[in-house]
Every structure is written in C-alpha cells, then in structure tokens.
Amino acid sequence: MPELITNEGRAAGDGHKMARLQVLRAFAAFSVVAYHLTVRGQSLLGHGFFGGIFDLSGAGVDLFFVLSGFIIFTIHRSDIGSPNRAGRYLKKRIIRIYPIYWIVTLVALPVYLAGYGVGSKRDLAVILKSLILFPQSPGKFPVVNVAWTLSFEMFFYLMFWLLIRFRSQLIALLWVAWLVPCAVFLFLKLTDLWQPPGNLLFTFVFSERNLEFALGCLVAWLIGRVVVPAPRLFLLAGLAAFLGLAFSASLAHGFVPLQDNSVALFAIPSVLMVLGAAAADLGSRRAPPRPLVYLGDASYTLYLIHFGFITAAFLAFRHLGLGGSDLFAPEAIVTGAAAGVAACLIYRYVEKPMLDSLRRRFIPSQLAAPAGATDTVATPLSTKDGL
C-alpha cells in the first residue's frame, strides 16, 4: 500500500491534506475552548455555559494525543531505523512546537511578573521549565498554563526520535518497558488497588496519557495494512460515544470525575474517530468545507491563546457589568467565536509565515510545499483551570 501521508500531512496520490483529520483537530480544539468557557465563566462571572454541559475537561486532550500518535507515525514511519534522518526529524518537531509557543509565553509572562494571577508563575524555576517545556512539579503550571500537555507531546517526540536514531531492537524493548507500566498504573488507579506516589517519574513518565500516543501509532500502523469498511460509521460511532460520555460525565457533577478517568473514558472513542476520519480521507476525493479545515490548521494557535483570551474577555465583561445567565450565555458564544477568529488571524499572519521561514532556513532540503499546506501537529489542550 502506498504511503498514507507524505510531505508533512498530505495524502499520497492526490496532493491534498487528510482534511477530515484537520476538521477533527478543530473539533478537539473547540471542545476544550467550550470547557474553558465553562470553568472561567463559573470562576469569573458566577455561572457556567448552558448549565455546565460543556464541562468536558480532558476529552479534547485525549483526542489530541491519539491524533498526534497517528500523525507522527504516519509521517515518519519510513524514518524509523534511519539514523541519518534523526536530526531532520527533531528540527521539524522543534520548529513546529517552540517558536509560536515562546512568543505567546513572552506575551503572557509580564502579566504574571506584574503581580496578576498565580504567584508560582513568577518563580524562576517555573519560568525556565516553561520555556523548555520541562514538566513542572506536581501542582504547578507553566506560564502558559495549557502548555503542560506540550511536555507530554515533546516527550513522545523524543521517544519516537529514539526509534529513528537507533536501529537496535533494545529501543523497541524500551518502548515496551515504558508503556507496560503506564497500562499497569492505569489499571491500578481505576481499581483503587494502589495509588502511585506523586513524584515526576510516576506522574509524567508513566502517565496513562502516554498510552494514547501509542494508540494513535497503532491506528496508523493498522490503517496501512487493512481496508476499513464503512469508515464513516467508525467516525460517527466514535463521535457519539465521545459526546455521550462527555455530556453524561459533565452532568454527573463530579460523580464521574473526568480528570481522574479521562483516558479510560475517551481513549477508545478517540481511536474510533481517528480511524474513521483517516480511512474516510483515503477513500474519498470530496473535501470537507475549507473553513473547517482552516480551523484545524489554526488549532495550535487557538490552543495557545484561548485560555488567556477567555480570561481577559470575561474580566472585561465583569468590569462592565455584562453577562448572561447560566442557561443562556451570549458572552461565552461571542468570546469563543472571537478566540477562533483571532487564532486564524495569528496563524495566517504570524505563525505560518514564521514556520515557512524557519523551515527554509534550518531544513533547506525540504521540498517546497504548495500554497496553503501546513505541517500537522495534533495539539493537546489543558484539562485544568490553572491561571
């Protein structure tokens, strides 16, 4: 079977990106935007968004992590065991993640240094860890609070880099030694048989969230070997399960705490959605609406800016004495839509030109991409209100 995705995210054979995966990224991004509209509405305006039904917490994160595993394995599967490609792979990942992230971090940092927000974000150690995306100590957030999930993203990139850099089968065994404890600790956590200690080794390296990257890789490996029948049914089934579990858990008002059970609830629905979307892309020449695809392109920018954007907007609403009710919240609808528009503008006029320039400068052998083409990063978003 031919390569599924070539030239950073375009489907082989037709020169187009796997557009449905981009739409899925937009869906994941806005599910997290809706979550933060809810929790920031509760804390700043005194009410949630439509009765708190969109308090979806970790659901978007789980989808993003599965997407990331799928995309990285699909794009770089031919690089595995090729040490001469390891440097290029790492440059591409660093360029994709850090530059726009540093810009947003440096914009947010003066707010905290001026005395606003959580005091720990003024600590030098927190700031330095934030800049390199090193995981923070338990209970602390990076300067851009949603970026704690990017630490998981970069760790996964480094684990995949080992597969590219070294031909030894010991690296495969290392992956097994990494993922098996993640699964064991998830089982023990869900059954209340044992709670792992709250140190960095167990909360980060062996977090159950790492399993979702591996599941995404598994979906990419599988879709290259079998024909998926009725892919839209897989997509719709995953979407129905995803939304059904998310809404049921949010309406349970803590009976099913999402933060503690997010992977167990949403990993499999996310797998079904990614499998169905990817298979549908490969089997169809009809592209989804371009605006939805473009929102997927801009989802990383939306991820980085949306929490601060929502906070600033809601503080302004509170100062002006504006705000809707718990069931009807026009300020939340306006703020969410404005955040999406702002993300698209920043992507168009800042992020994309910067990425194109950096790639030409530091990855000169990369083939020029058609206009409008983007590298793909499945962006994880925050599950906590950590300002």
C-alpha positions as CSV (number, residue, x, y, z in Angstrom):
1,M,0.0,0.0,0.0
2,P,1.4,3.5,-0.8
3,E,2.5,5.9,1.9
4,L,-0.6,7.3,3.6
5,I,0.7,10.8,4.2
6,T,3.7,12.4,2.6
7,N,5.3,15.9,2.7
8,E,4.1,16.7,6.2
9,G,0.5,15.7,6.2
10,R,-0.7,15.5,2.6
11,A,-2.5,12.4,1.4
12,A,-0.4,10.4,-1.1
13,G,-1.8,10.4,-4.6
14,D,-4.0,13.5,-4.6
15,G,-1.7,16.2,-3.2
16,H,-4.3,17.2,-0.5
17,K,-4.0,17.0,3.2
18,M,-6.1,14.5,5.1
19,A,-8.7,17.1,5.6
20,R,-11.0,15.2,7.9
21,L,-8.2,14.8,10.4
22,Q,-7.8,18.6,10.3
23,V,-11.5,19.0,11.0
24,L,-11.2,16.6,13.8
25,R,-8.4,18.8,15.3
26,A,-10.7,21.8,15.1
27,F,-13.4,19.8,16.9
28,A,-11.0,18.8,19.6
29,A,-9.8,22.4,20.0
30,F,-13.3,23.8,20.3
31,S,-14.3,21.1,22.8
32,V,-11.5,22.4,25.1
33,V,-12.5,26.1,24.3
34,A,-16.0,25.2,25.4
35,Y,-14.6,23.6,28.6
36,H,-12.6,26.7,29.5
37,L,-15.6,29.0,28.7
38,T,-17.5,26.9,31.3
39,V,-14.9,26.9,34.1
40,R,-13.8,30.5,33.6
41,G,-17.5,31.6,33.4
42,Q,-18.0,29.9,36.7
43,S,-15.0,31.5,38.4
44,L,-15.2,35.0,36.8
45,L,-18.9,35.6,36.0
46,G,-20.6,33.3,38.5
47,H,-22.1,30.9,36.1
48,G,-21.1,28.3,33.5
49,F,-22.1,27.9,29.9
50,F,-25.5,26.4,29.2
51,G,-25.8,24.8,32.6
52,G,-22.3,23.4,32.6
53,I,-23.0,20.8,29.9
54,F,-19.7,21.7,28.2
55,D,-17.6,21.0,31.2
56,L,-15.8,18.3,29.1
57,S,-12.4,18.6,30.9
58,G,-9.9,16.1,29.5
59,A,-11.9,14.9,26.5
60,G,-10.2,17.1,23.9
61,V,-6.8,16.2,25.3
62,D,-7.4,12.5,24.8
63,L,-8.4,13.1,21.2
64,F,-5.4,15.3,20.5
65,F,-2.9,12.8,21.9
66,V,-4.4,10.0,19.8
67,L,-4.2,12.2,16.7
68,S,-0.6,13.1,17.5
69,G,0.5,9.5,17.7
70,F,-1.3,8.8,14.4
71,I,0.2,11.7,12.6
72,I,3.8,11.3,13.8
73,F,3.8,7.6,13.0
74,T,2.2,8.1,9.6
75,I,4.5,10.9,8.5
76,H,7.7,9.4,9.9
77,R,7.2,5.6,9.7
78,S,9.8,5.4,6.9
79,D,12.3,7.2,9.1
80,I,12.3,4.5,11.7
81,G,15.7,2.9,12.0
82,S,17.4,5.5,9.7
83,P,19.9,7.4,12.0
84,N,20.7,9.9,9.2
85,R,17.1,11.2,9.4
86,A,17.0,11.7,13.1
87,G,18.4,15.3,13.1
88,R,15.9,16.4,10.4
89,Y,13.0,14.9,12.3
90,L,14.0,16.6,15.5
91,K,14.4,20.0,13.8
92,K,11.0,19.7,12.3
93,R,9.4,18.9,15.6
94,I,11.2,21.8,17.5
95,I,10.3,24.3,14.8
96,R,6.7,23.2,14.8
97,I,6.3,23.5,18.6
98,Y,8.5,26.1,20.1
99,P,8.6,29.4,18.2
100,I,5.0,30.4,18.4
101,Y,4.8,28.9,21.9
102,W,7.7,31.1,23.0
103,I,6.0,34.2,21.6
104,V,2.8,33.5,23.5
105,T,4.8,32.7,26.7
106,L,6.7,36.0,26.4
107,V,3.5,37.9,25.9
108,A,1.9,36.3,29.0
109,L,4.9,36.4,31.3
110,P,4.7,40.2,32.0
111,V,1.2,39.8,33.3
112,Y,2.4,37.5,36.0
113,L,5.5,39.4,36.7
114,A,3.3,42.5,37.3
115,G,1.6,40.6,40.1
116,Y,-1.5,39.2,38.5
117,G,-2.5,35.5,38.5
118,V,-0.9,32.6,40.3
119,G,2.2,33.6,42.2
120,S,4.1,30.4,41.4
121,K,4.3,31.5,37.8
122,R,6.7,34.2,38.8
123,D,9.2,31.6,40.2
124,L,12.4,31.4,38.1
125,A,12.3,27.6,38.1
126,V,8.7,27.6,36.8
127,I,9.6,30.1,34.1
128,L,12.7,28.2,32.9
129,K,10.8,24.9,32.8
130,S,8.0,26.6,30.9
131,L,10.4,27.8,28.2
132,I,11.9,24.4,27.6
133,L,8.6,22.5,28.2
134,F,10.1,20.5,31.0
135,P,7.3,19.1,33.2
136,Q,6.5,21.2,36.3
137,S,6.4,19.9,39.8
138,P,3.1,18.4,40.9
139,G,0.5,21.2,41.5
140,K,2.3,23.8,39.4
141,F,1.5,25.1,35.9
142,P,3.8,26.6,33.2
143,V,3.4,30.3,32.4
144,V,1.0,29.4,29.6
145,N,-0.9,27.0,31.8
146,V,-2.3,24.9,29.0
147,A,1.2,24.0,27.9
148,W,1.6,21.3,30.5
149,T,0.3,18.9,27.8
150,L,3.0,20.0,25.4
151,S,5.5,18.5,27.8
152,F,3.9,15.1,27.1
153,E,3.9,15.9,23.4
154,M,7.7,16.7,23.4
155,F,8.4,13.6,25.5
156,F,6.6,11.4,22.9
157,Y,8.6,13.1,20.1
158,L,11.8,12.2,21.9
159,M,10.7,8.6,22.4
160,F,9.9,8.4,18.7
161,W,13.3,10.0,17.9
162,L,14.9,7.0,19.6
163,L,13.2,4.7,17.1
164,I,14.6,6.8,14.3
165,R,18.1,7.3,15.7
166,F,18.9,3.7,16.8
167,R,18.4,0.5,14.8
168,S,18.8,-1.7,17.9
169,Q,15.8,-3.8,19.0
170,L,16.6,-2.6,22.5
171,I,14.7,0.6,21.7
172,A,11.6,-1.4,20.9
173,L,12.1,-3.2,24.3
174,L,12.5,0.3,25.9
175,W,9.1,1.3,24.5
176,V,7.6,-1.9,26.0
177,A,9.2,-1.1,29.3
178,W,7.7,2.4,29.1
179,L,4.2,1.6,28.0
180,V,3.5,-1.6,30.1
181,P,3.9,0.3,33.4
182,C,1.7,3.1,32.0
183,A,-1.1,0.5,31.4
184,V,-0.5,-1.3,34.8
185,F,-0.7,2.0,36.7
186,L,-3.9,3.0,34.9
187,F,-5.5,-0.3,35.9
188,L,-4.3,0.0,39.5
189,K,-5.6,3.6,39.5
190,L,-9.0,2.7,38.1
191,T,-9.5,-0.2,40.5
192,D,-8.2,1.7,43.6
193,L,-5.8,-1.1,44.4
194,W,-2.9,1.3,44.6
195,Q,-2.1,4.9,44.0
196,P,1.3,5.7,42.6
197,P,3.4,8.2,44.5
198,G,3.1,11.8,43.4
199,N,6.6,12.3,42.0
200,L,7.6,13.2,38.5
201,L,8.6,9.6,37.5
202,F,5.2,8.2,38.0
203,T,3.0,11.2,37.2
204,F,4.8,12.0,33.9
205,V,7.0,9.3,32.5
206,F,4.5,6.6,33.4
207,S,1.3,8.6,33.0
208,E,-1.6,6.8,31.4
209,R,-1.8,9.6,28.9
210,N,1.2,8.2,27.1
211,L,-0.8,5.3,26.1
212,E,-2.9,7.5,23.8
213,F,0.1,8.4,21.7
214,A,0.8,4.7,21.3
215,L,-2.8,4.0,20.4
216,G,-2.6,6.6,17.7
217,C,0.6,4.9,16.4
218,L,-1.3,1.6,16.4
219,V,-4.2,3.1,14.4
220,A,-1.7,4.4,11.8
221,W,0.0,1.0,11.6
222,L,-3.3,-0.7,11.2
223,I,-4.8,1.5,8.6
224,G,-1.8,0.9,6.4
225,R,-2.5,-2.8,6.4
226,V,-6.2,-3.3,6.3
227,V,-9.2,-1.8,4.4
228,V,-11.5,-0.2,6.9
229,P,-15.1,-0.9,6.0
230,A,-17.7,1.9,6.3
231,P,-15.2,4.4,7.8
232,R,-17.9,7.0,8.4
233,L,-19.7,4.6,10.7
234,F,-16.5,4.3,12.8
235,L,-16.2,8.1,12.8
236,L,-19.9,8.6,13.8
237,A,-19.8,5.8,16.5
238,G,-16.7,7.4,18.0
239,L,-18.2,10.8,17.9
240,A,-21.4,9.6,19.5
241,A,-19.5,7.8,22.3
242,F,-17.2,10.7,22.8
243,L,-20.1,13.3,23.2
244,G,-22.3,10.9,25.1
245,L,-19.6,10.1,27.7
246,A,-18.5,13.7,27.9
247,F,-22.0,15.1,28.5
248,S,-23.0,12.3,30.9
249,A,-19.9,12.9,33.0
250,S,-20.3,16.7,33.0
251,L,-23.9,16.5,34.1
252,A,-23.0,14.0,36.8
253,H,-21.5,17.0,38.7
254,G,-18.4,15.2,39.9
255,F,-19.9,11.7,40.2
256,V,-17.5,10.6,37.4
257,P,-14.5,13.0,37.8
258,L,-13.2,13.5,34.3
259,Q,-9.7,14.4,35.4
260,D,-9.2,11.1,37.1
261,N,-10.9,8.9,34.4
262,S,-10.3,10.8,31.2
263,V,-8.1,8.2,29.4
264,A,-10.4,5.4,30.4
265,L,-13.5,7.3,29.1
266,F,-12.2,8.9,25.9
267,A,-9.3,7.0,24.5
268,I,-11.3,4.4,22.6
269,P,-13.9,6.9,21.2
270,S,-10.9,9.0,20.1
271,V,-9.4,6.0,18.4
272,L,-12.6,5.3,16.6
273,M,-12.9,8.9,15.4
274,V,-9.3,9.0,14.2
275,L,-9.6,5.6,12.4
276,G,-12.8,6.6,10.7
277,A,-11.6,10.1,9.7
278,A,-8.3,8.8,8.3
279,A,-10.0,6.0,6.4
280,A,-12.7,8.3,5.0
281,D,-10.0,10.7,3.8
282,L,-8.2,7.9,2.0
283,G,-11.3,6.7,0.3
284,S,-12.9,10.0,-0.7
285,R,-11.9,12.8,-3.1
286,R,-14.6,15.1,-1.6
287,A,-13.0,17.5,0.8
288,P,-14.8,18.9,3.9
289,P,-15.7,22.7,3.9
290,R,-12.5,24.7,3.7
291,P,-13.3,26.9,6.7
292,L,-13.4,23.8,9.0
293,V,-10.1,22.6,7.6
294,Y,-8.6,26.0,8.2
295,L,-9.7,26.0,11.8
296,G,-7.8,22.7,12.1
297,D,-4.8,24.4,10.6
298,A,-5.0,27.2,13.2
299,S,-5.8,24.8,16.2
300,Y,-2.3,25.1,17.7
301,T,-2.5,28.8,17.8
302,L,-6.0,28.5,19.3
303,Y,-4.7,26.1,21.9
304,L,-2.0,28.6,23.0
305,I,-4.1,31.7,23.2
306,H,-7.6,30.7,24.1
307,F,-7.3,30.5,27.9
308,G,-5.8,33.9,28.2
309,F,-8.2,35.3,25.6
310,I,-11.2,34.0,27.5
311,T,-9.9,35.2,30.8
312,A,-9.3,38.8,29.5
313,A,-12.7,38.9,27.8
314,F,-14.6,37.7,30.9
315,L,-12.8,40.1,33.2
316,A,-13.8,42.9,30.8
317,F,-17.4,41.6,30.8
318,R,-17.4,41.6,34.6
319,H,-15.9,45.1,34.8
320,L,-18.7,46.4,32.5
321,G,-21.4,44.5,34.4
322,L,-22.3,42.4,31.5
323,G,-23.0,38.7,31.3
324,G,-25.8,36.3,30.6
325,S,-27.5,33.6,32.7
326,D,-26.4,30.1,33.5
327,L,-28.5,28.7,30.7
328,F,-28.0,31.5,28.1
329,A,-24.5,32.9,27.9
330,P,-24.1,35.2,24.9
331,E,-20.8,36.4,26.2
332,A,-19.4,32.9,26.1
333,I,-20.6,32.4,22.5
334,V,-19.1,35.7,21.4
335,T,-15.8,35.1,23.2
336,G,-15.4,31.6,21.8
337,A,-16.1,32.8,18.3
338,A,-13.7,35.7,18.7
339,A,-11.0,33.4,20.0
340,G,-11.4,31.3,16.9
341,V,-11.1,34.3,14.6
342,A,-8.1,35.7,16.5
343,A,-6.4,32.3,16.2
344,C,-7.0,32.2,12.4
345,L,-5.6,35.7,12.0
346,I,-2.5,34.9,14.1
347,Y,-1.9,31.7,12.2
348,R,-2.3,33.4,8.9
349,Y,-0.1,36.5,9.6
350,V,2.3,35.3,12.3
351,E,2.6,31.5,12.8
352,K,2.6,30.2,9.2
353,P,5.0,32.8,7.7
354,M,7.3,32.2,10.6
355,L,7.2,28.4,10.1
356,D,7.8,28.7,6.4
357,S,10.8,31.0,7.0
358,L,12.3,28.8,9.7
359,R,11.9,25.7,7.6
360,R,13.6,27.3,4.6
361,R,16.4,28.4,7.0
362,F,17.1,25.3,9.0
363,I,15.6,22.5,6.8
364,P,16.9,23.6,3.4
365,S,16.4,20.1,1.8
366,Q,12.7,20.2,2.5
367,L,10.6,20.3,-0.7
368,A,8.6,23.5,-1.1
369,A,5.0,22.8,-0.1
370,P,2.0,24.0,-2.1
371,A,0.4,27.2,-1.0
372,G,-1.9,26.7,2.0
373,A,-0.2,23.5,3.1
374,T,0.8,23.1,6.7
375,D,2.7,20.8,8.9
376,T,0.4,18.9,11.2
377,V,0.6,18.9,15.0
378,A,-2.1,17.3,17.0
379,T,-2.3,19.8,19.8
380,P,-3.1,18.8,23.3
381,L,-5.1,21.3,25.4
382,S,-5.5,21.8,29.1
383,T,-7.8,20.0,31.4
384,K,-7.4,22.3,34.4
385,D,-8.2,25.9,35.3
386,G,-4.7,26.8,36.4
387,L,-4.4,30.6,35.9
